[in-house]
């Protein structure tokens, strides 16, 4: 880093995080993660947010590059992948001396990144990480990027089929460990679409199982 003129925070922690991600993630997930940083930062600049002034650029970078570590073997616990990833990311950062307050920002950014309507109400590092991730996966709002910017990002960090790879990673975890796909989560929704027989119970189905049924 950096590649093709793309600038990232030049800190020891940022470089350590990127090396960690490249070691434990597939190239397709690693490239997606760093693109989320570039696209989130670009959207922040368009909104008039200045890195180092209006938000902590290192925290945005750390949240972005670490946001999918829950989809790796090292991060695959029993919680939803966003929470497992947030937990692994914070352990990694605390071991390298980050203070708890800054680590909590990274935890929130990662744990909330698949939940619509909440990250945008949080501090800029959290909001921009989620919006950068969404832009990279969904490809909506690309016209707001500076001319030639997306091309430069993709030249340095190709997509490599992220859409299919990301979906498959989430579904594989959900099928192997149903606890990672609780009703209402992104994983449950995706697994239900891809593998209908694995569909999580809906609200009414859960109420049908309630032990309170029949009590006035």
N, C-alpha and C positions, 0 to 999 in steps of 0.2 A: 504494500500500500504506500501511497496512492497509485492508481493506474489511470492512464489516459487523461491525466490532468484533473482527475476527481480528487478532491481534498477531504480528508477525514481528520478527526482530532488526533494530533500527534502526541499522544500520552502513552506512558508505559502500560497503563491499565487497558486502554483501547487496543493496543497491539496484542496484549496478552489474550484479551477476549476474542479477537479475530483469529488468532492462532488456535485457541481452544475450539472455536466453532469449526474451523477447517479440519481439525483433527477428529471430531466426533460426529460431524454431520456429513451427509453426502454433498457433492458439489452443487447439486440442484438446490438443496435447502440453504446451503451457505450463501450461494449467489442471491437467492431470494431475500435472505436476511439483510445483506448489505444494501441491496437495492431499496429495501424498505427505508433504510436510513436516508439515502440520497433523495428519494421521492418525498419523504416526510419533510426533510430540510427544505427542499424546493417549494413545497406548499407553504411552509412557514415564512419563507422569504417573500412569497407572493402576498401573504397576509400582513407583511410589514414587521415580522418578528425577526429580530437580529440575534444570531447565535452569539453566546457569550455576554449578551446584554439582556435580552428578554427571556432567554432560556439557557439551560446548561447543555451545551452541545455534546459534551462527553456522555452525559446521561442519556440523551437521545440516541447516540451511537450504541451505547451498551445495551439499552433496551431493545433496539432494533436487531443487532447482530445476534443477541442471545434469545430472541423471542420464540424460536422453535426448538430449543434444546430439549424440550419435553417430548419431542418426537424421535429422540435418539435412544439407543440402548441404555446409555448412562442416565438419561433423564426419565426413563419409563417406570414410574412408580404406580401407585394405585389410585391417584387422583386424576381428574381431567388433565389433558396434556398441557393446558395453559398454566395450571397451578403447579404441576410437577416441574414444568420448565422454569417458572418463576422461582420455585424453591431451589433448584439446581443453580440457577444464575446467581442468586443471592449468596449461596454457599461459596461459589467460586469467587465472587467479588469480596466478601468479607474476609476470606482467607488471604486476599491480596491487599488488605488494609483500607478498603473503602469504609466510610462511617455508616452507621445504621440508617441515618436519615436519608442519605443518598441512595443506599441500597433499597430502602422502602419504595422510592420512586420507581426504580427499575422493576421491583416486584409488581407494583400496581400496573405498570405499563404492559408487562407480559401477561399477567393474570387476566387483564381486562380486554386484551386486544381483539377477541372475537365477539365481544358483546356490544351491539350497536347502542348508541344513545347515551353511553356513560363516559367513555374516554374523552369525548369532545368537551365535556363539562369539567374535566380535570386540568391539571397544570400542563403547559405546552409540551413538555417532553413526552407525556403520556398521550396527549391528543395527536401530536404529530407522528408518533410511532405508529399508532393505530391507522391514521389516515394514509401514511406511506405504505403500510402493509396492505391495506385494502386496495389502494391504487395499483400496486404491483400485481395482486392476484386477480382482481376484477377488471382492471383495465378501463375504469370509468374516471373521467376527469383528466385524461391525458393532455387535452388541449390547453390546460392551465400551466403546463410545464414550459420552460423557456425553449425557444426553437433549437433543435439539435440536442437538447439535454438527454432525452430518453435514448436517443441513438448512441450517445457517448456512454451512458450507463450500461446499455445492453452490449456494447462492444467490449467493455471491460468485464462485465459479469453476465454472460448469456443466460437466457431463460431455461434452456435445457429441459423443457417440458414440465415446468413447475406446477401447472394446473393439475395434471394427472398425478404427478408424484406426491404432491401435498395431500390431495384427496385420498390417495391410496394409503399413505402413512397414517392418517387419522382413522380411516376405516379399519385398517389392520389392527391398530391398538384397541379400538372399540370392540371388535369381535373377539380378540384374545382376552380382554379384561372388561367385562360389562360395567364395572364400577367407574370406568373412565368415560362412560357415555350416559350420564344421568339424564333423565327426561328434561328437555328444554335446553340442553347444551348443543353447541355447534357439532360436536362429535356424534351425538344421538341423531340429530337432524340429518347429517350427512350419511351415517350408516344406514338409517331408515330408507333413504333415497336409493342408495346403492345396493343394499341387501334387505329387501322388504321384510323377510322373515326375522330379521334382527331388530325390527323397529321397537323403540322404547315405548312403554305404556304411556298413553295420553292422560290428560287430567281426569277425565271421567273414569277411565280404567283404574286410576289410582284411588279415586274416591270409592269405587266399587269394593276395593280391598280394605277400606278403612274399618278398623275395629270399633269405630263410633257408630257404624250403621245400626239403625234401629233404636238408637237412644234419642228420646224426645228432648 
